[in-house]
Amino acid sequence: MSGGRSRKLVIVALAVALALPGCDSLRRREVGPGNVPLETYTAKQIFERGEYELSRKDAKDAAFYFGEVERLYPYSDWAKRALIMQAYAYHENKDYENARSAAQRFIDFYPADDDAAYAQYLLALSYYDQIELVGRDQGLTFQALQALRTVIERYPDSEYARSSILKFDLAFDHLAAKEMEVGRYYLKRQHYGAAISRFRVVVEDFQTTTHTPEALFRLIESYLSLGLLNEAQTAGAILGYNYQSTEWYEDGYKLLQKQGLKPTALGDNWLSAIYRQMIKGEWL
């Protein structure tokens, strides 16, 4: 099946009724009129029943019928088409585990097919759409990032690459938000060492996210509380170099000024190393 046809099946509204004889009268899940077994219907008829169920927003039944095409006619072209549609139907039904399974089977069986990019994208979405609130475990976020990266790297020219890049950035930002939440928790309880380790992760590993300015400000707070003035001033210097127009720099500058300090890179510490790299244009 061409990529255009499968995307049309997925994106464009499906027909409300099917014209093929027998399709409308197929009983759900098991038999047709007069208790005729589902096996007596053609692959095309069963496939189009799956389309029909999608059109009436019954993704669960749609996934069933697409699965039956694969089961009853495993070597047909309809089976290949049904497999990608089954992955989509499972995803629509929020059955993410089965969506991943169906998408992965498609990738394994048809790696060179035009729809392999879409299958990989569906697999990534099955992780991405499960990303929980910031306070929850972030294992799925890491898996989403890995799967989205695969789309970006393996199918850079596909129509799914751009969407994957945007979602990758959002998932990446989500991980940084988790580190910030934990860091603020420790800072509030005056566990400064534990807080610093979390904010450091944001500055070193998530510097392209929206959380970096706050992380640097929190480092100023934490280091001042510990009396580590060189580190506090260096964090302020990085804030001033990259984020001078933000409220975080203004607040950080005030904190330093209260103790007669100013944003300046001092000493030989991890922040000073970052500042030197930044000046050379190696740190963004």
Secondary structure, DSSP 4 states (H G I P E B T S, - for coil): --HHHHHHHHHSPPPSS--STTTTTPPSSSEEGGGEEGGGS-HHHHHHHHHHHHHTT-HHHHHHHHHHHHHHSTTSHHHHHHHHHHHHHHHHTT-HHHHHHHHHHHHHH-TTSTTHHHHHHHHHHHHHTT---TTS--HHHHHHHHHHHHHHHH-TTSTHHHHHHHHHHHHHHHHHHHHHHHHHHHHHTT-HHHHHHHHHHHHHH-TTSTTHHHHHHHHHHHHHHHT-HHHHHHHHHHHHHH-TTSHHHHHHHHHHHHTT------SSSHHHHHHHHHHTT---
